[in-house]
Amino acid sequence: MRMNSWQDGVTGTNCPIPPGWNWTYEFQLKDQIGSFFYFPSLGLQRAAGGFGPITVNNRATVPVPFDQPHGDITLFIGDWYTKGHVELRNMLDDGQDLGAPDAILINGRAPYRYDSALVPDGLPYEIVGVEPGETYRFRVHNVGVSTSLNFRIQNHNMRLVETEGTYTNQQNYADLDIHVGQSYSFLVTMDQNASTDYYIVASPRFVGNPRWHEVAGVAVLQYSNSKGRASGSLPDAPDDHYDKYRSMNQARSIRMNTSAGAARPNPQGSFHYGSINVTQTFVLKNEQPLSIGGKRRRTINRVSYSPPETPLRLADLHNLTGVYAADFPATPSDDDAPPRVASSALNASYKGFLEIVFQNNDTDVQTYHLDGYSFFVVGYVRAGPSQIRSVVTNVSYPSL
C-alpha cells in the first residue's frame, strides 16, 4: 500500500519500533483497494510468522466489477524453516545460503498428508470449507522469505480479478506463479462434484535441489456435502524448471482493468503510456550473492545498502549532512569494480517519471518492491540463457 516515507517501516528510512513500544499508523485509503499484508521488515521476523492481512473494500457507492461472492477466504502461503529467524539471519551474515526450506505452509499449517512417505501423521493442516455451487473470493499472499510458489486448486479454475490494490481484466488460470511479496485475488466457483475433497497446493518454482521437490504446501478444499478425503497424486506443477518464459508470460498476461473504479465513483480511466515524459532512466543490475567483509551480501550496481545510524528522513528533517550520500550509480558499475557497502541513495527528481530497468544477472528469480509507489511493468527481455532482464517500470513520484 502507498504510505509516505515516515510510515514505511524500513530500517534506515525511519526509526524501528523499540521493544515494548507502540507505533500508530494514520493514513488515508485512496485509490488502492483489495488485498495486502503487513509484516516487520527487520531481522527476518517475517520468517517467524510476523505478518497479517489488510483488506481494503470499495465504498458502498462504488461498484465492484463482479458479483458479490458468497464468501471471502484469505490464504497465506510461504516457505518455512525449523531454524528461528535469528539463526537464519546469522547464517546469512556468515556467508551461508539458507538452502531448501523444511516445509511450505498454508496459513501457518503443515501440509495435508497427501503422501505418507513425505508427511508425518498427526500434523494440523488447513481445511477450507465451502458450499457447492457458490463462488468465493480467494486472497492469496506469498509471505515467504525467498521461494516463488506455484498456486493451484485441484480441478478448479481460478478467475483473477485483483492484485495488490488494482482490479485486473478477468481471466482464468489453472495455476499461477506467485512470487515473494505478491498478492492475488481469485474468484473460484465450487462447480465440481463432492465425491471427495480437493487439494489446494503451493509448490516451489525454479529450484534445482532435489530436496525441494519433496516440499509442497497442501491444504484441503472441502465441500459441505463431501463424501470422502482427498487422495492420490497432487495436481501437476508446471514442468518447466529451465524455461522461465511460462512464468514471465503469465505475468505479462495480467492487465489493469481501467474501466473499474476504486475509491472514487468515477472510473480510473486509461493511462496514456506513450505520452509520459520520462525524466530519468536508471538501470539497476543485481547479481549473485557476494561475500563482502565476510558477510553474504546482495548488491545492486555493485552497492550493498547499509542503513545509517541516523535514519534518512530524520537526517533530512534536521538538515544533517554526512549521514548518507545521494550517489547511487544510475547505471551498472564495471564488473571489475570492487563491491562496496554504503549508505547510498538514488537521486531522483521530485514529481518526475522514472524509467527503471531491473537487470537480473543472477540465476534465480528476483522480486523487487518499490516501497510506497505504484509502478507499471512495460516489458520483459531475456538477456541470456539463464538471465532475465526485466524492463521496467514507469514510476511517478507524487506529493507526500
C-alpha positions as CSV (number, residue, x, y, z in Angstrom):
1,M,0.0,0.0,0.0
2,R,1.2,3.5,-0.6
3,M,2.2,5.3,2.6
4,N,4.6,8.2,3.0
5,S,8.2,7.7,3.9
6,W,7.6,8.3,7.6
7,Q,5.4,5.2,7.7
8,D,7.2,2.7,5.5
9,G,8.9,0.9,8.4
10,V,12.1,0.2,6.5
11,T,15.3,0.4,8.6
12,G,17.4,3.4,7.6
13,T,14.5,5.5,6.4
14,N,12.9,5.9,9.8
15,C,13.4,4.6,13.3
16,P,12.5,1.0,14.1
17,I,9.9,0.4,16.9
18,P,11.8,-0.4,20.1
19,P,10.8,-3.4,22.2
20,G,7.8,-2.7,24.3
21,W,6.9,0.4,22.3
22,N,3.9,1.2,20.1
23,W,3.6,3.0,16.8
24,T,0.3,4.1,15.3
25,Y,-0.2,4.4,11.6
26,E,-2.7,7.0,10.4
27,F,-3.2,7.1,6.7
28,Q,-5.9,7.7,4.1
29,L,-7.0,4.9,1.9
30,K,-7.2,6.4,-1.6
31,D,-7.2,4.6,-5.0
32,Q,-5.9,1.3,-3.8
33,I,-8.4,-1.3,-2.9
34,G,-8.1,-5.0,-2.4
35,S,-5.6,-7.4,-0.8
36,F,-2.5,-6.6,1.1
37,F,-0.5,-7.9,4.0
38,Y,1.7,-6.3,6.7
39,F,5.0,-7.5,8.1
40,P,8.0,-6.3,10.1
41,S,11.0,-5.5,7.8
42,L,13.8,-6.2,10.3
43,G,15.8,-9.3,11.1
44,L,13.8,-11.8,9.0
45,Q,11.0,-11.5,11.6
46,R,8.5,-12.3,8.8
47,A,10.0,-15.8,8.8
48,A,8.9,-16.2,12.4
49,G,5.3,-15.5,11.5
50,G,5.2,-11.7,11.7
51,F,2.5,-10.9,9.2
52,G,-1.2,-10.5,8.8
53,P,-3.8,-9.4,6.2
54,I,-5.1,-5.9,5.3
55,T,-8.2,-5.9,3.1
56,V,-9.5,-2.6,1.7
57,N,-13.1,-2.7,0.4
58,N,-14.8,-0.4,-2.0
59,R,-17.1,2.3,-0.6
60,A,-20.8,1.3,-0.9
61,T,-21.3,3.8,-3.7
62,V,-18.5,2.4,-5.9
63,P,-19.4,-0.6,-7.9
64,V,-17.2,-3.7,-7.9
65,P,-16.6,-5.3,-11.3
66,F,-18.0,-8.7,-10.3
67,D,-20.9,-10.1,-8.4
68,Q,-20.6,-10.3,-4.6
69,P,-19.0,-13.6,-3.8
70,H,-20.6,-16.0,-1.2
71,G,-17.5,-15.8,1.0
72,D,-14.0,-14.3,1.4
73,I,-11.1,-16.6,2.1
74,T,-7.5,-15.5,2.9
75,L,-4.6,-17.8,2.3
76,F,-1.0,-17.1,3.4
77,I,1.5,-19.3,1.5
78,G,5.2,-19.3,2.2
79,D,8.4,-21.2,2.8
80,W,9.3,-22.2,6.4
81,Y,12.4,-23.2,8.3
82,T,12.7,-25.1,11.6
83,K,15.5,-22.7,12.5
84,G,14.5,-19.5,14.2
85,H,14.7,-16.1,12.4
86,V,17.8,-15.1,14.5
87,E,19.7,-18.2,13.4
88,L,18.6,-17.7,9.8
89,R,19.9,-14.1,9.9
90,N,23.2,-15.3,11.4
91,M,23.6,-17.9,8.6
92,L,23.4,-15.2,6.0
93,D,25.8,-12.9,7.9
94,D,28.2,-15.9,8.0
95,G,28.0,-16.1,4.2
96,Q,25.8,-19.3,4.1
97,D,22.9,-20.0,1.9
98,L,19.6,-20.8,3.6
99,G,19.1,-23.8,1.5
100,A,15.8,-25.6,0.9
101,P,13.0,-24.8,3.3
102,D,11.8,-27.5,5.7
103,A,8.2,-27.0,4.5
104,I,5.8,-24.8,2.7
105,L,3.0,-23.7,5.0
106,I,-0.6,-22.6,4.2
107,N,-2.0,-20.3,6.8
108,G,0.8,-21.4,9.1
109,R,-0.2,-25.0,9.0
110,A,1.6,-28.1,7.8
111,P,0.8,-30.0,4.6
112,Y,-2.1,-32.3,4.5
113,R,-0.8,-35.9,4.5
114,Y,-1.1,-36.5,0.7
115,D,2.0,-38.8,0.8
116,S,2.7,-40.9,3.9
117,A,6.3,-41.2,3.0
118,L,6.8,-37.4,2.9
119,V,4.4,-36.0,5.5
120,P,4.3,-37.4,9.1
121,D,0.9,-38.3,10.6
122,G,-0.8,-36.1,13.0
123,L,0.2,-32.7,11.7
124,P,-2.5,-30.0,11.7
125,Y,-3.4,-28.8,8.2
126,E,-5.7,-26.1,6.8
127,I,-9.3,-27.0,5.8
128,V,-11.3,-24.6,3.7
129,G,-15.0,-25.3,4.0
130,V,-17.2,-24.3,1.1
131,E,-20.8,-24.7,-0.2
132,P,-21.4,-26.5,-3.5
133,G,-22.4,-24.1,-6.4
134,E,-21.2,-21.0,-4.6
135,T,-18.4,-18.6,-5.7
136,Y,-15.7,-17.5,-3.3
137,R,-13.0,-14.8,-3.4
138,F,-9.6,-16.3,-2.5
139,R,-7.0,-13.7,-1.5
140,V,-3.6,-15.4,-1.8
141,H,-0.4,-13.9,-0.4
142,N,3.2,-15.2,-0.7
143,V,4.6,-14.3,2.7
144,G,7.8,-16.4,2.4
145,V,11.4,-15.4,2.6
146,S,12.8,-16.4,-0.8
147,T,10.7,-19.0,-2.6
148,S,8.5,-18.4,-5.7
149,L,5.4,-20.7,-5.4
150,N,3.0,-22.1,-7.9
151,F,-0.6,-22.0,-6.6
152,R,-3.4,-24.2,-7.8
153,I,-6.7,-25.7,-6.7
154,Q,-7.4,-29.2,-7.9
155,N,-10.0,-29.3,-10.7
156,H,-11.0,-25.7,-10.2
157,N,-10.4,-22.7,-12.4
158,M,-9.2,-19.5,-10.7
159,R,-10.5,-16.3,-12.2
160,L,-8.1,-13.5,-11.4
161,V,-9.9,-10.2,-10.5
162,E,-7.4,-8.1,-8.5
163,T,-3.8,-7.8,-7.5
164,E,-2.4,-5.6,-4.7
165,G,-4.9,-2.9,-4.9
166,T,-5.8,-2.9,-8.6
167,Y,-8.7,-4.6,-10.4
168,T,-7.5,-6.7,-13.3
169,N,-9.0,-7.8,-16.6
170,Q,-10.6,-11.0,-15.6
171,Q,-9.2,-14.3,-17.0
172,N,-9.0,-17.9,-15.8
173,Y,-5.9,-19.7,-14.7
174,A,-5.4,-23.3,-13.8
175,D,-2.4,-22.3,-11.8
176,L,-0.4,-19.1,-11.2
177,D,3.1,-18.4,-10.1
178,I,3.0,-16.2,-7.0
179,H,6.4,-14.7,-6.2
180,V,7.6,-13.5,-2.8
181,G,5.6,-10.5,-1.6
182,Q,2.9,-10.8,-4.2
183,S,-0.9,-10.9,-3.5
184,Y,-3.6,-12.0,-5.9
185,S,-7.4,-12.3,-5.7
186,F,-9.3,-15.1,-7.5
187,L,-12.9,-15.9,-7.9
188,V,-13.4,-19.7,-7.6
189,T,-16.8,-21.4,-8.2
190,M,-17.5,-24.7,-6.5
191,D,-18.7,-26.4,-9.6
192,Q,-17.2,-29.9,-9.1
193,N,-18.9,-33.0,-7.6
194,A,-18.3,-33.7,-4.0
195,S,-17.2,-37.3,-4.3
196,T,-14.0,-36.3,-2.4
197,D,-12.3,-33.3,-1.0
198,Y,-9.8,-31.4,-3.3
199,Y,-6.2,-30.4,-2.9
200,I,-5.1,-26.7,-2.6
201,V,-1.4,-26.7,-3.4
202,A,1.6,-24.3,-3.2
203,S,4.8,-25.8,-4.6
204,P,8.3,-24.3,-5.2
205,R,9.3,-22.9,-8.5
206,F,12.7,-22.5,-10.2
207,V,14.6,-24.8,-7.8
208,G,17.4,-27.2,-8.7
209,N,18.0,-29.0,-5.4
210,P,16.1,-32.4,-5.5
211,R,15.2,-31.9,-1.8
212,W,12.9,-29.0,-2.9
213,H,10.7,-31.3,-4.9
214,E,9.7,-33.1,-1.7
215,V,8.4,-29.8,-0.3
216,A,4.9,-28.7,-1.0
217,G,2.2,-26.8,0.9
218,V,-1.1,-28.7,0.8
219,A,-4.5,-27.7,2.2
220,V,-7.9,-29.2,1.7
221,L,-10.9,-27.7,-0.1
222,Q,-13.9,-29.4,1.5
223,Y,-17.5,-29.2,0.1
224,S,-20.1,-29.3,2.8
225,N,-21.5,-32.5,1.2
226,S,-18.1,-34.1,0.6
227,K,-18.2,-37.9,0.6
228,G,-14.5,-38.6,1.3
229,R,-11.0,-37.5,1.9
230,A,-8.7,-36.2,-0.8
231,S,-6.3,-38.9,-2.0
232,G,-3.9,-39.7,-4.8
233,S,-1.3,-37.5,-6.6
234,L,-1.3,-33.8,-6.3
235,P,-2.3,-31.8,-9.4
236,D,0.7,-31.4,-11.6
237,A,3.0,-28.5,-11.3
238,P,4.5,-26.7,-14.3
239,D,7.3,-28.9,-15.8
240,D,9.5,-26.1,-17.0
241,H,12.3,-25.6,-14.5
242,Y,14.7,-24.5,-17.1
243,D,12.2,-22.4,-19.1
244,K,11.2,-19.3,-17.2
245,Y,9.2,-17.9,-20.1
246,R,6.0,-19.6,-18.9
247,S,6.1,-17.6,-15.6
248,M,7.1,-14.4,-17.5
249,N,4.2,-14.8,-19.9
250,Q,1.8,-15.3,-17.0
251,A,3.0,-12.1,-15.5
252,R,2.7,-10.3,-18.9
253,S,-0.9,-11.6,-19.3
254,I,-2.1,-9.6,-16.3
255,R,-3.7,-6.3,-17.3
256,M,-5.2,-3.5,-15.3
257,N,-9.0,-3.1,-15.6
258,T,-9.1,0.6,-16.5
259,S,-12.9,0.7,-16.5
260,A,-13.3,-0.2,-12.8
261,G,-13.3,2.5,-10.1
262,A,-11.5,2.2,-6.8
263,A,-12.1,4.7,-4.0
264,R,-13.9,7.1,-6.3
265,P,-17.3,6.7,-8.0
266,N,-15.8,7.5,-11.5
267,P,-13.7,5.0,-13.4
268,Q,-9.9,5.3,-13.1
269,G,-9.6,6.0,-16.8
270,S,-6.9,4.9,-19.1
271,F,-3.2,5.7,-18.8
272,H,-1.5,7.3,-21.8
273,Y,1.8,5.4,-21.5
274,G,3.1,6.7,-24.8
275,S,2.7,10.3,-23.7
276,I,4.5,10.0,-20.4
277,N,7.5,12.3,-20.3
278,V,10.3,10.2,-18.7
279,T,12.6,12.5,-16.8
280,Q,15.2,9.9,-15.7
281,T,16.3,6.4,-16.5
282,F,18.0,4.0,-14.1
283,V,19.5,0.6,-14.9
284,L,19.6,-1.5,-11.7
285,K,21.7,-4.7,-12.0
286,N,21.7,-7.4,-9.4
287,E,24.0,-10.4,-9.5
288,Q,24.7,-13.5,-7.5
289,P,25.4,-13.0,-3.7
290,L,28.8,-11.8,-2.9
291,S,31.0,-12.0,0.2
292,I,31.9,-8.5,1.5
293,G,33.8,-8.3,4.8
294,G,33.0,-12.0,5.4
295,K,29.2,-11.5,5.2
296,R,26.8,-12.7,2.5
297,R,25.6,-9.6,0.6
298,R,23.3,-8.8,-2.2
299,T,24.2,-5.9,-4.4
300,I,22.6,-3.6,-6.9
301,N,25.1,-1.9,-9.3
302,R,27.8,-3.4,-7.0
303,V,26.5,-1.5,-4.0
304,S,25.1,-3.2,-0.9
305,Y,23.0,-0.9,1.2
306,S,23.8,-0.4,4.8
307,P,21.3,1.7,6.9
308,P,23.0,4.6,8.6
309,E,22.8,5.1,12.4
310,T,20.6,8.2,11.8
311,P,17.6,7.4,9.6
312,L,17.5,9.2,6.3
313,R,14.2,11.0,6.9
314,L,15.4,12.3,10.3
315,A,18.6,13.5,8.7
316,D,16.6,15.4,6.1
317,L,14.3,16.8,8.7
318,H,17.1,18.2,10.8
319,N,19.4,19.2,7.8
320,L,22.1,16.8,8.9
321,T,25.0,16.2,6.5
322,G,27.2,13.2,6.1
323,V,24.6,10.7,7.1
324,Y,24.1,9.3,3.6
325,A,25.2,10.1,0.0
326,A,22.9,10.6,-2.9
327,D,25.5,8.9,-5.2
328,F,23.9,5.6,-6.1
329,P,25.0,4.8,-9.7
330,A,22.3,5.3,-12.3
331,T,23.8,2.5,-14.4
332,P,25.7,-0.7,-13.6
333,S,29.2,-0.4,-12.4
334,D,32.1,-2.2,-14.2
335,D,32.0,-5.9,-13.2
336,D,35.7,-5.5,-12.2
337,A,34.8,-2.7,-9.7
338,P,35.1,-3.9,-6.1
339,P,31.6,-4.2,-4.5
340,R,31.1,-1.9,-1.6
341,V,28.8,-1.4,1.4
342,A,27.4,2.1,1.6
343,S,24.5,4.3,2.8
344,S,23.9,5.3,-0.8
345,A,20.6,6.7,-2.1
346,L,19.3,7.1,-5.6
347,N,19.0,10.7,-6.6
348,A,15.6,11.2,-8.3
349,S,13.7,14.3,-9.4
350,Y,10.6,15.3,-7.4
351,K,7.4,14.6,-9.2
352,G,9.3,13.1,-12.1
353,F,8.6,9.9,-14.0
354,L,11.3,7.3,-13.8
355,E,12.0,4.5,-16.2
356,I,13.8,1.7,-14.3
357,V,15.4,-1.3,-15.9
358,F,15.8,-4.2,-13.5
359,Q,18.6,-6.3,-14.9
360,N,18.8,-9.7,-13.2
361,N,22.3,-11.3,-13.7
362,D,21.6,-14.0,-11.1
363,T,20.3,-17.4,-12.0
364,D,17.4,-17.1,-9.5
365,V,14.1,-15.1,-9.9
366,Q,14.3,-11.8,-8.1
367,T,11.4,-9.9,-6.5
368,Y,11.6,-6.1,-6.4
369,H,9.5,-3.9,-4.2
370,L,9.3,-0.1,-4.7
371,D,8.2,1.0,-1.3
372,G,5.3,3.5,-1.3
373,Y,4.8,3.8,-5.1
374,S,2.8,2.1,-7.8
375,F,4.6,1.2,-11.0
376,F,3.7,-0.2,-14.3
377,V,5.7,-3.0,-16.0
378,V,6.1,-2.2,-19.7
379,G,8.1,-5.2,-20.9
380,Y,10.4,-8.1,-20.4
381,V,13.6,-9.0,-22.3
382,R,15.6,-12.2,-22.0
383,A,19.3,-11.2,-21.6
384,G,20.9,-14.7,-21.7
385,P,20.3,-18.4,-21.3
386,S,19.7,-18.2,-17.6
387,Q,19.2,-14.5,-17.0
388,I,16.0,-12.4,-17.2
389,R,16.2,-8.7,-17.9
390,S,13.0,-7.2,-16.7
391,V,12.4,-3.9,-18.4
392,V,10.9,-1.8,-16.4
393,T,8.7,0.3,-14.8
394,N,7.3,3.8,-15.0
395,V,7.2,5.3,-11.6
396,S,5.5,8.5,-10.6
397,Y,6.7,10.4,-7.6
398,P,3.6,12.1,-6.1
399,S,3.4,14.8,-3.5
400,L,3.9,13.3,0.0
